[in-house]
Amino acid sequence: VRQKDEDSSAPSSSLDNSHFLFEAELDENDAEGYRITRIPLVDSAELLCLNIIQKVLRSRVYSIVDDATPSNPNFRFDRYIQSHHVSSIICLPIINNLQLEGFIYLENYRTKGAFNDQRCQLLRSIIDVSIANARLFTSLNLSYARFLPTAFLTQLG
């Protein structure tokens, strides 16, 4: 989940979910295994546990829920947990230069305690490397565009 590009004026401490878009969802029926959607977070209450996400957005600290079942007293009244039968959840904020850029939200429907601190640190490392690679790739493409004709770059693919 990432912050909308077109709304960069939003303060980083804002908890207004309209500044975030839900972007991808596992879809076993899709040939690629996932489906790209772009839904404002405020409209995704049927797809995500917004209570956990709000906690992560407010605190900017990751959250691991080992037992996200309705029998857990913390989720007794959570409509999402009641209807989706999730076992474990992890939600990590993506922070860059002290700005909240988005977050990663994963669920496991089969195993309680599927996520732990080690997996969280691994996921955080993967996110950091991916962001650094994306920035490098963007910078490289901008450099090419500055020095090489667009027609030539288009022919290269």
C-alpha positions as CSV (number, residue, x, y, z in Angstrom):
1,V,0.0,0.0,0.0
2,R,1.4,3.4,-0.9
3,Q,0.6,7.0,-0.6
4,K,-1.1,8.6,-3.5
5,D,1.3,10.4,-5.7
6,E,-1.1,13.2,-6.6
7,D,-1.6,14.2,-3.0
8,S,1.9,15.1,-1.9
9,S,0.6,18.0,0.2
10,A,-0.8,15.7,2.8
11,P,1.1,15.9,6.1
12,S,3.1,12.8,7.0
13,S,1.4,12.5,10.3
14,S,-2.1,12.4,8.8
15,L,-4.2,9.4,9.6
16,D,-6.6,10.2,6.8
17,N,-6.8,6.9,4.9
18,S,-7.7,8.6,1.7
19,H,-4.0,9.4,1.2
20,F,-3.3,5.7,0.7
21,L,-4.2,3.3,-2.1
22,F,-4.6,-0.5,-1.7
23,E,-2.7,-1.8,-4.8
24,A,-2.2,-5.5,-5.0
25,E,-4.0,-8.6,-3.9
26,L,-3.2,-12.3,-4.1
27,D,-5.5,-13.9,-6.6
28,E,-5.0,-17.7,-7.1
29,N,-7.4,-17.6,-10.1
30,D,-5.2,-15.0,-12.0
31,A,-2.5,-16.4,-14.2
32,E,0.2,-14.2,-12.6
33,G,-1.0,-15.1,-9.0
34,Y,-2.0,-11.5,-8.1
35,R,-4.3,-8.8,-9.2
36,I,-3.5,-5.1,-9.3
37,T,-6.2,-2.8,-7.9
38,R,-6.1,0.8,-7.0
39,I,-8.7,1.3,-4.2
40,P,-8.5,4.2,-1.6
41,L,-7.7,2.6,1.8
42,V,-10.9,4.1,3.2
43,D,-12.9,1.9,0.8
44,S,-11.0,-1.3,1.5
45,A,-12.5,-2.3,4.8
46,E,-13.6,-5.6,3.2
47,L,-10.0,-6.4,2.1
48,L,-7.9,-5.4,5.1
49,C,-8.0,-5.1,8.9
50,L,-8.1,-1.3,9.1
51,N,-7.7,-1.4,13.0
52,I,-4.2,-2.8,12.7
53,I,-3.3,-0.5,9.8
54,Q,-4.5,2.5,11.8
55,K,-2.3,1.4,14.7
56,V,0.7,1.1,12.4
57,L,0.1,4.4,10.7
58,R,-0.3,6.2,14.1
59,S,2.7,4.6,15.8
60,R,5.0,4.0,12.7
61,V,6.0,0.8,14.4
62,Y,5.3,-2.7,12.8
63,S,2.6,-4.9,14.2
64,I,2.6,-8.7,14.4
65,V,-0.6,-10.4,15.4
66,D,0.0,-14.1,16.2
67,D,-3.6,-14.9,16.8
68,A,-6.0,-12.9,14.6
69,T,-8.9,-15.1,15.3
70,P,-12.3,-14.1,16.7
71,S,-11.4,-15.9,19.9
72,N,-8.7,-13.3,20.6
73,P,-10.3,-10.7,22.9
74,N,-8.6,-7.9,21.0
75,F,-10.6,-8.8,17.9
76,R,-13.8,-9.9,19.4
77,F,-15.7,-6.9,17.8
78,D,-13.6,-6.5,14.7
79,R,-15.9,-7.1,11.7
80,Y,-13.0,-7.9,9.3
81,I,-11.5,-10.5,11.6
82,Q,-15.0,-12.0,12.3
83,S,-15.7,-12.5,8.7
84,H,-12.4,-13.4,7.1
85,H,-11.0,-16.1,9.5
86,V,-7.4,-14.8,9.4
87,S,-4.9,-16.6,11.6
88,S,-1.9,-14.2,11.6
89,I,-1.2,-10.7,10.3
90,I,1.9,-8.5,9.9
91,C,1.8,-4.8,9.0
92,L,5.1,-2.9,8.5
93,P,5.3,0.9,7.8
94,I,7.5,2.0,5.0
95,I,9.4,5.0,6.2
96,N,11.8,7.0,4.0
97,N,13.6,10.2,5.2
98,L,11.2,10.2,8.2
99,Q,8.2,10.3,5.8
100,L,5.6,7.6,5.9
101,E,5.5,6.3,2.3
102,G,3.2,3.4,2.8
103,F,3.1,0.0,4.4
104,I,3.2,-3.7,3.7
105,Y,0.3,-5.8,5.0
106,L,0.3,-9.6,4.9
107,E,-2.1,-12.2,6.2
108,N,-1.8,-15.9,6.8
109,Y,-5.1,-17.9,6.8
110,R,-3.7,-21.2,8.0
111,T,-1.1,-20.7,10.7
112,K,-1.2,-18.8,14.0
113,G,2.1,-17.2,14.7
114,A,3.2,-17.4,11.1
115,F,5.1,-14.1,11.4
116,N,7.9,-13.2,13.8
117,D,10.6,-10.6,14.4
118,Q,13.1,-12.4,12.2
119,R,10.7,-12.5,9.3
120,C,9.9,-8.8,9.9
121,Q,13.5,-7.8,9.8
122,L,14.0,-9.9,6.6
123,L,11.0,-8.2,5.0
124,R,12.2,-4.8,6.1
125,S,15.6,-5.6,4.5
126,I,14.0,-6.6,1.2
127,I,11.9,-3.5,1.2
128,D,14.9,-1.3,1.8
129,V,16.9,-2.9,-1.0
130,S,13.9,-2.8,-3.4
131,I,13.4,1.0,-2.7
132,A,17.1,1.6,-3.2
133,N,17.1,-0.4,-6.5
134,A,14.0,1.5,-7.7
135,R,15.7,4.9,-7.0
136,L,18.9,3.8,-8.8
137,F,16.9,2.5,-11.8
138,T,14.9,5.8,-12.0
139,S,18.1,7.8,-11.7
140,L,19.8,5.8,-14.4
141,N,16.8,6.2,-16.7
142,L,16.8,9.9,-16.2
143,S,20.5,10.1,-16.9
144,Y,20.0,8.1,-20.2
145,A,17.1,10.4,-21.2
146,R,19.3,13.4,-20.7
147,F,22.1,12.3,-22.9
148,L,20.5,9.9,-25.4
149,P,17.8,10.7,-28.0
150,T,14.4,9.4,-27.0
151,A,13.9,7.6,-30.3
152,F,17.1,5.7,-29.7
153,L,16.1,4.7,-26.2
154,T,12.7,3.6,-27.5
155,Q,14.3,1.3,-30.1
156,L,16.4,-0.3,-27.4
157,G,13.2,-1.3,-25.5
